[in-house]
Amino acid sequence: MYSSIFERGSIGVKIRLIKLTINNINLNNRDISKIRGFIARKYSEYDKLHNHNGKRFIYRYPLIQYKVINNKPCIIGINEGINVLNEINYSLSYFDISNSRLDILEKIIKVNNYRYGITKELIKYQFISPWMCLNKNNYKEYKNINDKEKEELLKRILIGNIISMSKGLNYTVNDKIRVNVNLKQNIVKFKKQNMLCFIGNFETNFVIPNELGIGKSVSRGFGTIVKE
């Protein structure tokens, strides 16, 4: 996938992904955190499943990401996350969500290699889940600037998100990342608070595999992208 975009010896690298889809269960996006919480409790010894070492949060790009795609719960493992997902897969037979047991009867597992990194062409992506990108400081800045300045701020944040993701995937960005954005505000309830997120699409000279997350809380399904 995307291999035609790269020339021989180009800057891009390969990353390996596993996608586990539960085909007999239908859920909503609000259930993603419940799935993540259940698995984190059941398999607490694997820190990549929940990014915690005891009570201490581990700051890194999540190599295990929980999503609901087309109403089906999915878990995506990236590089080293593949081994963890393979290890728990055989004993994962149900979800316990809000004290309701949901038996897992049909799993679909796909493993593939994908290209990742800088390219010469602009590629268009769509957010299929809200992009959570603002923190306390840049939220204040965003609320007090005009529309053109807001667009430029979001472009800078998006570039920063791609660079942060790349560090977590052991890829060094050695060239300039270019982005164009076409985004709309979207209010999402998160941890009992209203969060300002964004939906829409963007272009960048960067190859990103489908269904990876960009920004904050990607382990909970936020910022999931697909190539248009």
Secondary structure in CASP SS format (residue, H / E / C, confidence):
PFRMAT SS
TARGET T0000
AUTHOR 0000-0000-0000
METHOD secondary structure of the structure
MODEL  1
M C 1.00
Y C 1.00
S H 1.00
S H 1.00
I H 1.00
F C 1.00
E C 1.00
R C 1.00
G C 1.00
S C 1.00
I C 1.00
G C 1.00
V E 1.00
K E 1.00
I E 1.00
R E 1.00
L E 1.00
I E 1.00
K E 1.00
L E 1.00
T E 1.00
I E 1.00
N C 1.00
N C 1.00
I C 1.00
N C 1.00
L C 1.00
N C 1.00
N H 1.00
R H 1.00
D H 1.00
I H 1.00
S H 1.00
K H 1.00
I H 1.00
R H 1.00
G H 1.00
F H 1.00
I H 1.00
A H 1.00
R H 1.00
K H 1.00
Y C 1.00
S C 1.00
E C 1.00
Y C 1.00
D H 1.00
K H 1.00
L H 1.00
H C 1.00
N C 1.00
H E 1.00
N E 1.00
G C 1.00
K C 1.00
R E 1.00
F E 1.00
I C 1.00
Y C 1.00
R C 1.00
Y C 1.00
P C 1.00
L C 1.00
I E 1.00
Q E 1.00
Y E 1.00
K E 1.00
V E 1.00
I E 1.00
N C 1.00
N C 1.00
K E 1.00
P E 1.00
C E 1.00
I E 1.00
I E 1.00
G E 1.00
I E 1.00
N C 1.00
E C 1.00
G H 1.00
I H 1.00
N H 1.00
V H 1.00
L H 1.00
N H 1.00
E H 1.00
I H 1.00
N H 1.00
Y C 1.00
S C 1.00
L C 1.00
S C 1.00
Y E 1.00
F E 1.00
D E 1.00
I E 1.00
S C 1.00
N C 1.00
S E 1.00
R E 1.00
L E 1.00
D E 1.00
I C 1.00
L C 1.00
E C 1.00
K E 1.00
I E 1.00
I E 1.00
K E 1.00
V E 1.00
N E 1.00
N E 1.00
Y E 1.00
R E 1.00
Y E 1.00
G E 1.00
I E 1.00
T E 1.00
K E 1.00
E E 1.00
L E 1.00
I E 1.00
K E 1.00
Y E 1.00
Q E 1.00
F E 1.00
I E 1.00
S E 1.00
P E 1.00
W E 1.00
M C 1.00
C C 1.00
L C 1.00
N C 1.00
K H 1.00
N H 1.00
N H 1.00
Y H 1.00
K H 1.00
E H 1.00
Y H 1.00
K H 1.00
N C 1.00
I C 1.00
N C 1.00
D H 1.00
K H 1.00
E H 1.00
K H 1.00
E H 1.00
E H 1.00
L H 1.00
L H 1.00
K H 1.00
R H 1.00
I H 1.00
L H 1.00
I H 1.00
G H 1.00
N H 1.00
I H 1.00
I H 1.00
S H 1.00
M H 1.00
S H 1.00
K H 1.00
G H 1.00
L C 1.00
N C 1.00
Y C 1.00
T C 1.00
V C 1.00
N C 1.00
D C 1.00
K C 1.00
I C 1.00
R C 1.00
V E 1.00
N E 1.00
V E 1.00
N E 1.00
L E 1.00
K E 1.00
Q E 1.00
N E 1.00
I E 1.00
V E 1.00
K E 1.00
F E 1.00
K C 1.00
K C 1.00
Q E 1.00
N E 1.00
M E 1.00
L E 1.00
C E 1.00
F E 1.00
I E 1.00
G E 1.00
N E 1.00
F E 1.00
E E 1.00
T E 1.00
N E 1.00
F E 1.00
V E 1.00
I C 1.00
P C 1.00
N C 1.00
E C 1.00
L C 1.00
G E 1.00
I C 1.00
G C 1.00
K C 1.00
S C 1.00
V H 1.00
S H 1.00
R H 1.00
G C 1.00
F C 1.00
G C 1.00
T E 1.00
I E 1.00
V E 1.00
K E 1.00
E C 1.00
END
